[in-house]
Amino acid sequence: MMNLKPLNKKAIKEILNKIKKQFGTDSFSLDHIFYMSSDKKIFIISKKIAEVDLSVFNINNIGLYFGTIENDGFRLSIEGSQIIAKLAKKNILEINRSDLLKWYQGENILLNSLYKNEYVILKYKNDILGCGKIKNNSILNYVDKGRRIKSPNAYYLEI
C-alpha cells in the first residue's frame, strides 16, 4: 500500500481551517479518517474501513484523493472540489463553454478577474470541474493527464 500516515486531530483541523478560509465554508467538518502521503496528498477514508481486516487483501491504494497541501494553501482534487463546492461561499468561478473545453484538454484558462493568487473551484452550469490556481491572470490547470480529453475533435460534445 502507498506510504500513507494517518493524521491526528490537530493536523485535520489545520486542513479544514485552510479550506474554510479559502472557500468560506462556515460550519463544516468531514467525519472521515485522513491520511497523508509523502508528497502531501491527502486521502480521506470512511471510518467504517476500520471494521475490515485489510491484511487479507493485496491493497495498492486506499481512500479518496481529497487534495494536496501546498505552501500557499490547500489545492482540492476534482472529487474534493465536488464535496466542498456544496458548502463554499467564495472562490467559486463559473466558466463558459469555450473555457470548459480548454480545461478538459488540460489547458490553462486566461482570465480577467479580481482574484489574485488564489485557489478557485471551477464550475460550468451545475457541474463542478475541479480546482485551479489563479496566477498572472490565468487559471492553472491541475487536471491529471489521464482525465483529459485528448482530441481537439471533442468540440462536438453536447455540453
N, C-alpha and C positions, 0 to 999 in steps of 0.2 A: 504494500500500500504506500501511497505517497508519504513523504515525510511530513506529517501534519502534527501540530501540537495543539492541545486544547487550550482555549483562552480562559482566564479567570474572570470573575465578575467585573473587576476594575477595568480590564482591557476591553471587555464587551461594552461597558458603559462609555468608554472613550470613543469607540467606533460609533455607537448610537448617537453620542453628542455631536460628533462631526457631521453625521447625516442630518441631525436636527438643525444644526447651524446652516448647512449648505442648502437644504431644501425646505426649511420651515415646517418640519413635521413636529407638531407640538407634543402631545402625549402619545408616544409611540414606543413600542418595545417588540421584540421578537422572542418568542418562547422556544428557542432552539439552542442546541449546543453549537458553539462557534469554534472553528479550528483555523489555524493559520499555517500556510506553507512557508518554506524557507524564503520564497520570493514575495512574501507579504500578501499573498492572495488569501482571501477569507472565504471559507466554506461554511454553510450552515446545514445542520442535520437535525431532524426531528428527535426529540428526547426519547421517543419510543424505540429508537435504534438500540438503546442500552439494554432492552429486553431480549435482543437477539444475540446469540453466540456467534460472533463473526469469525472466530478461529477456525470454523469448519469450512469456510469459504476462501477461495483464492481471489482476493479483492485488490484491484489496481487503484481504485479511487472511491471516494465516498462523499456524499453530500452535494449540495447545490452551490456552484460558484456564485458568490454574492457580490464580490467586489475586491478591490485592491487598495491597500493603504499606500498612499503616495505622500511625498514630502509636503505637498501643498493641499492635502485634503483626502477625501475618500472617493475613488472612482468606482461607480456601480457597474456591475455586469449588465447584460441585457435583461436577465431574469431579475436581478436586484433592482433595476430601474422599474420593472413592471410591478414589483412589490411596493416600492417606495412611492411611485407616482400617484397612487390612490390617496396618499396622505400628504403629499407635497403641496405647499402653498407658494413656493417661489422656485425660480430657476428651472421652470418647465418651458421649453421653447417649441412652439408649433412651427413646422416647416411645410413648404409647398411640395407638390408632386415632383417637380423637377429636382429639388434638393433631396427628396426621398430616394429617387433613382440613383443619384450620385452617391448617397450614403450607403445604399445596398451594394454598390460596386466598390466600396472601400475608399472613396474619395473624401477629402475634406470639403466642407461647405463654406463658401465665402459668406460674410455676414457684416451688415452694418447694424450695430446694436449697442445698447448701453452696457451690456455685460462686458466685463473685463477679467481675464484670467480666472474664470470660474468653471466649475463642472456644471453641466446642464443635462437635464433629461430631455431627450428629443421625442416629439410627438407628431404624428401625422393623423389627422382626424381623430379616431378613437383608439389608435394603435400607438403603443409605447415602443420606440425603436431601440432605445439604449441610452448610454451616457457618453457625452463628448466633452472636451475641454475647449473653452474659448481662449484663443491666444492669437494676437495680431490680426484681429478681425476675421478669424477663421475658426470653424469648429473642427477640432482634431478628431479623426475617426479612429476608434479602437475596435471596430468590428473584426473579429477573427477571420483570417483568410478563408477558412473552410465554410464560413457562413455567408460569404459574399456572393452576389450574382456575378458570374464571370463573363457573360456575353453582353455586349452592347445592344444586341438584338432583344434584350429583355424589356425594352421600352414598350413592347406591345402589350405587356401585362396590364390587365384591368385592375387598377388600384383605386 
